[in-house]
Amino acid sequence: MSDTATRVAFRLRVRPELLDEYLRRHDPIWPEMLREIAASGRRGYSIFHAGGGELIGVYETGDDRASQAYLAASEVAARWEAEMARFFVDQEGRADQDAETLPEIFHLETQLHALDGDA
């Protein structure tokens, strides 16, 4: 992993009555959407279900603003997000653009590098 990588975590809530369908739509997602996510510069991208419809997503990128801009301009991502919009609770706009982000408070490698004087 590059020292310049930005790690992003986000939270979304899926309507509980639509959770099973949401999960099916992600196993697998559209191949062209997988390619767009990768082309946007996101890697190590995972979404976890925390229970009750709460989702926690995490990814790394070299430039999150550029990644966001790429997906915002992507016709594939726009179609995917339009399909997914009905699943989310209290979501303004596209989930890939407006999800609640979570502050990072600990990263093992960063602290190990600092401890070893490599930071």
C-alpha positions as CSV (number, residue, x, y, z in Angstrom):
1,M,0.0,0.0,0.0
2,S,1.2,3.5,-0.9
3,D,1.9,6.0,1.9
4,T,-0.3,8.4,0.0
5,A,-3.3,6.2,0.0
6,T,-6.5,7.6,1.5
7,R,-8.7,5.2,3.3
8,V,-12.4,6.1,3.2
9,A,-15.1,4.5,5.3
10,F,-18.8,5.3,4.8
11,R,-22.2,4.4,6.2
12,L,-25.5,3.8,4.5
13,R,-28.8,2.4,5.7
14,V,-30.9,0.0,3.5
15,R,-34.6,-0.3,4.0
16,P,-34.9,-3.5,6.0
17,E,-37.7,-4.8,3.8
18,L,-35.4,-4.5,0.8
19,L,-32.2,-5.9,2.3
20,D,-32.4,-9.3,0.7
21,E,-32.9,-7.8,-2.7
22,Y,-30.0,-5.3,-2.1
23,L,-27.7,-8.2,-1.1
24,R,-28.7,-10.2,-4.3
25,R,-28.0,-7.1,-6.4
26,H,-24.4,-7.2,-5.1
27,D,-23.7,-10.9,-5.7
28,P,-22.4,-10.0,-8.2
29,I,-22.9,-6.4,-9.3
30,W,-22.8,-5.5,-13.0
31,P,-19.4,-6.2,-14.6
32,E,-19.3,-2.8,-16.1
33,M,-19.8,-1.2,-12.7
34,L,-17.0,-3.3,-11.2
35,R,-14.8,-1.9,-14.0
36,E,-15.9,1.7,-13.3
37,I,-15.1,1.4,-9.6
38,A,-11.6,0.1,-10.5
39,A,-11.2,2.8,-13.2
40,S,-12.1,5.5,-10.6
41,G,-9.0,4.5,-8.6
42,R,-10.7,2.8,-5.8
43,R,-9.2,-0.4,-4.5
44,G,-9.6,-2.7,-1.5
45,Y,-13.3,-1.8,-1.7
46,S,-15.6,-3.8,0.6
47,I,-19.1,-3.3,2.0
48,F,-20.1,-4.9,5.3
49,H,-23.6,-5.5,6.7
50,A,-23.6,-4.4,10.4
51,G,-27.1,-5.6,11.0
52,G,-30.5,-4.0,10.7
53,G,-29.8,-2.7,7.2
54,E,-26.8,-0.7,8.3
55,L,-23.9,-0.9,5.8
56,I,-20.3,0.1,6.3
57,G,-18.1,0.5,3.2
58,V,-14.4,0.9,3.0
59,Y,-12.0,1.6,0.1
60,E,-8.6,3.1,-0.6
61,T,-7.7,5.5,-3.3
62,G,-4.8,7.8,-4.2
63,D,-7.2,10.8,-4.8
64,D,-10.7,10.5,-3.4
65,R,-11.8,13.8,-5.1
66,A,-10.8,12.5,-8.5
67,S,-12.4,9.1,-7.7
68,Q,-15.7,10.9,-6.8
69,A,-15.5,13.1,-9.9
70,Y,-14.9,10.1,-12.2
71,L,-17.9,8.2,-10.8
72,A,-20.1,11.4,-10.9
73,A,-19.4,11.7,-14.6
74,S,-19.8,8.0,-15.3
75,E,-23.0,7.0,-17.2
76,V,-22.6,3.4,-15.9
77,A,-22.4,4.6,-12.3
78,A,-25.4,7.0,-12.8
79,R,-27.4,4.0,-14.1
80,W,-26.3,1.8,-11.1
81,E,-27.1,4.5,-8.6
82,A,-30.5,5.2,-10.1
83,E,-31.3,1.5,-9.8
84,M,-30.0,1.4,-6.1
85,A,-31.6,4.7,-4.9
86,R,-34.8,3.1,-3.7
87,F,-33.0,0.8,-1.3
88,F,-31.6,3.6,0.9
89,V,-33.1,5.3,4.0
90,D,-32.6,9.0,4.5
91,Q,-30.2,9.3,1.5
92,E,-30.0,12.7,-0.3
93,G,-28.7,12.3,-3.9
94,R,-26.6,9.5,-5.1
95,A,-25.2,7.1,-2.5
96,D,-21.8,7.0,-4.2
97,Q,-21.5,10.8,-3.9
98,D,-23.3,11.6,-0.6
99,A,-22.8,8.7,1.8
100,E,-21.9,9.6,5.3
101,T,-18.2,9.3,5.7
102,L,-16.5,8.2,8.9
103,P,-13.3,9.7,10.4
104,E,-10.4,7.4,10.6
105,I,-9.0,7.3,14.2
106,F,-6.5,4.4,13.9
107,H,-4.4,2.8,11.1
108,L,-1.9,0.1,12.1
109,E,0.6,0.7,9.3
110,T,0.7,4.5,9.8
111,Q,1.5,4.1,13.5
112,L,4.0,1.3,12.9
113,H,5.8,3.5,10.3
114,A,5.8,6.4,12.8
115,L,7.1,4.1,15.6
116,D,9.9,2.9,13.4
117,G,10.8,6.4,12.2
118,D,9.7,5.8,8.7
119,A,6.9,8.4,8.6
